[in-house]
């Protein structure tokens, strides 16, 4: 299906452009539909009855893109390393045992490269879509489009795949909040699976547990602001301190990600751009809760989980590969931005607000792709 003789840069550009332009095209259709039908209730959109079919038209091509995305051989990218471990399963060591089980299960069926990445893509994308249904049965297509157009979605489907699959299990677990009691068991199981795939999920999982204890969002916002100033003043010491702790408990590689003493070409420092990006859902979510009085228990828990997880990110913002720590909270951003608009009437012309929220989310990611 893919001409592997073409240079990696050309193939990567082709696959990336197909994904970003395709998602943009679909979002523009939805955007203009909502603008044109702003007088229709957001719960009665014609998209609602056909959204499963429309979602499949997105899911299937995306899985194909993720499965056949090229590998730049010899660069030791995450994608190349995952394939090497899969192909050399018997000689490989796994620190995360659920990830080992997934590799073994796939290998029992086939050791084909494209089958391997296709199954991982099904887990990554499919679990996200199931979570979107749980978040909003009536408007799951809108939630799914917010996911697809979120920053780093493509990266976690083609390169940082293990963390991507783990994050999908975690998001699915959070989508089961405050359902029937039986769902609480599934929530716990999904969360444990996510940690078993990638230990970094301990951070948002712990944040979730803390959000059940500390429910005062205003206090958490104050804590976030305090963390910002602490990180600005003594962030380097905090990164080194946390790096030592993580190295002892989660391995040297994870500790090296945090410790700012590690040398490399990665752009380190106090990333004000990441701070501003992280601040957006805190401001928007706070507006919905305090100004619009959207006192939804599930949303407030997710909102507080985001803030607590992002506090950790702010404290280690000088770390190597800090965007990977940022993603632990950023993966919740699409839900924080869109969830209230799909649950309660907050604006007179709510369809327009939904349309522009979706468009701005897409435009940010698309501009990051073009730069």
Protein Blocks (a to p, Z undefined) as FASTA:
>chain_A
ZZfkbcfklmmmmmmmmmmmmmmmmmmmmmmmmmmmmmbcfklcfklmmmmmmmmmmmmm
mmmmmmmoccdehklpaklmmmmmmmmmmlpccfblklmmmmmmmmmmoccfklmmmmmm
mmmmmmmmmmmmmmommlmmmmmmmmmmpghklmmmmmmmmlmmmmmmmmmmmmmgoiaf
klmmmmmmmmmmmmmmomklmmmmmmmmmmmmmmcfklmmmmmmmmmmmmmmmmmmmmmm
mmmmmmmmnojklmmmmmmkbgcjbdgdjdfklmmmmmmmmmmmmmmmmmnopacfklmm
mmmmmmmmmmmmmmmmmpghklmmmmmmmmmmmmmmmmmmmmbcfbfblmlmmmmmmmmm
mmmmmmmmmZZ
